[in-house]
Amino acid sequence: MAFDEKFIDELKQKNNIVDVVGKYCVLKRRGSVNHWACCPLPGHSEKTPSFTVNEPGQFFKCFGCGKGGDVITFVMIMENLDYLGAVRLLAEWAGLALPDDDRDYKEIAKERTDRDRLLSLLKETALYYVRNLTKPQAKPFVEYLERRGFDRKTATAFGIGASLDRFELVDHLKAKGYTYEEMLKCGVCKKKERKDENGKDTSYIYDDQWGRLIVPIINNLGNVIAFGGRVLEAKPNFAKYKNTQETQLFVKNRTLYNINNLKKFKQIQGNLSEVIMVEGYMDTISLYQAGFKNVVASMGTSLTVEQARMVKRYADTVIVSYDGDGAGQSATIRGLEIFQKEGLNVKVVTLPSGLDPDDVIKKYGAESYQKLLDDAMPLVDFKIFNLKAKYNLKDTQSKRKYIAEAIKVIADVNLESEREDLLRKLGKDTDTTFESLQRDLNKLQGKEEAKPQVLEQTQATDGLKNAERFVLCAMLFNKAYSKTFNPYTVNFTDPVHIRICDVVEEYRESGKEIFPSTIAKLFSQEELVEYNAVLASGDNVFGLKSEERFFKDCLTKIKRESLASDLKELKIIFAQETDTEKRKEIVKMIADLTAKLSK
């Protein structure tokens, strides 16, 4: 389906790319034309921002992974949509109706995309499985749902169904006009090779989920993209849980089960304080029926950056509630740092040994599970709790190993007050003095070696880095001349410098008094090396008559480099752009920046 240029222009005008990208990550304006962030695009994770959004030109570009484009391209990538799907979603956000199409059905059907065909096939498959539950031979499946405590309303809400036969689905879809190739492509069926009665090679297509209770997997746009199946009774060589294979529509580590209902729940609530994450479908359905609507499942996969970013669109806190067995706890720990690195406040529920969330709900009730949520541990506390369970603290050697491992965990904590609290708890558990634990922590962090590192790094830096350091140093020491400019009008190039700038501005905006020693507590030991270099940059300048002049010169150098960087950026984007109108806009911006740079 084609759209006229006027509609697409209006669509883009009503979907400012800064606002749209801001749904997926935190953008910060730096320089004269760009907003920056760590790249939110699937498959790319980074610590230093290389993803930029140009508001005047309405395009994005990541200099790390190389991807770029307009707001439609961005939504296509983030939501795994084709062009038509992205336009539909943006039109929905903007409150725009898609243009009427007066062509006949055959012409529209001819233009229907392969993606639309597959989504239609998956929806028809889901309906087929649901209808199966009404058949007499589905009685064991209905009884299973009753034993699990799932009522009809819940089964309907989640589209639960059953696969009763190996070949009936294939025949049904064929009768609906779908091809064997399409059945295989969307993962609902598989192909098996065999030899016929004459010994010739042949093959057949069959329902990959036959004999299982079926749970459709639905994305945040409400489309069925895959299926999960569960056997009613354990059988040899027959996996208890099984997903349909990954396809262009279904990528397991970029999917969260029940994200569609979470989206609806947030629309009703307005804001969510937290999202509960469990491992599987049945835990999710059980919690949802018990009143916990803010629940999703990672479907047993290791936690990923993409899943963390999906959760962050709905809440800033995630409570991970995996099974209480050892395997579940270990899997939890492996993925927790990923969620924390993506800016989520991570808490962990400790379930009774051998129980999963569904077991807790059935055995103890919703109130008891809520109590477990209320008592959920912060990430670092859970790590130490899990570590403690591995050691016998009554044995001296074992206790010493535990202390050494626990101190390594505490060393990664940024806040000094939090480190102190954890050390005191560790001392109480192990009958060890706080002072001795603090000395061990200091030795591990290598604080005695910080000054030589600062000196070595300072000598190796170039003029731009020294200029950035002095500007930030003047801000940290509240110099009057440093308060007359907006630091967000320049680009700081060092990640620590960017963070210092952000922290100082937050303090200024909230009216807090700035003390360099207080702000230092917000930085890790590695970051403190550069932070100390920033503080040291004023040693030979403060008190001189030319102090303010030197500050202005440093600021000029940073601005010049910032403009030159923006100019270089625009030239790269210009070289890659093929749209004539956009190239004209970029040329104007290049001319503007060139004029500013010449001044």
Buried (B, 14 or more C-beta within 10 A) or exposed (E): BEBEEEBBEEBBEBBBBBEBBBEBBBBBBBBBBBBBBBBBBBBBBBEEBBBBBBBEBBBBBBBBBEBBBBBBBBBBBBBBBBBBBBBBBBBEBBEBEBEEEEEEEEEEEEEEEEBBBBBBBBBBBBBBBBEBBEEEEBEEBBEBBEEBBBEEEBBEBBBBBBBBBBEBBBEBBEEEEBEBEBBBBBBBBBEEEEEEEEEEEEEBBBBBBBBBBBBBBBBBBEBBBBBBBBBBEEEEEEEEBBBBBBBBBBBBBBBBBBBBBBBEBBEEEEEBEBBBBBBBBBBBBBBBBBEBBBBBBBBBBEBBBBBBBBBBBBBBBBBBBBBBBEEBBEBBBEBBBBBBBBEBBBBBBBBEEEBBBBBBBEEBEBEEBEEBBEEBBBBBBBBBEBBBEEBEEEEEEEBEBBBEBBBEBBBBBEEEEBBBBBBEBBBEBBEBEEEEBBEBBEEBBEEEEBEEBBEEBBEEBEEBBBBBBBBBBBBBBBBEEBEEBEBBBBBBBBEBBBBBBBBBBEBBEEEEEBEBEEBBBBBBBEBBBBBBBBBBBBEEBBEEEEBBEBBBEBBEBBBBBBBEBBBEBBEEBBEEBEEEEBEEBBEEBBEBBEEBBEE
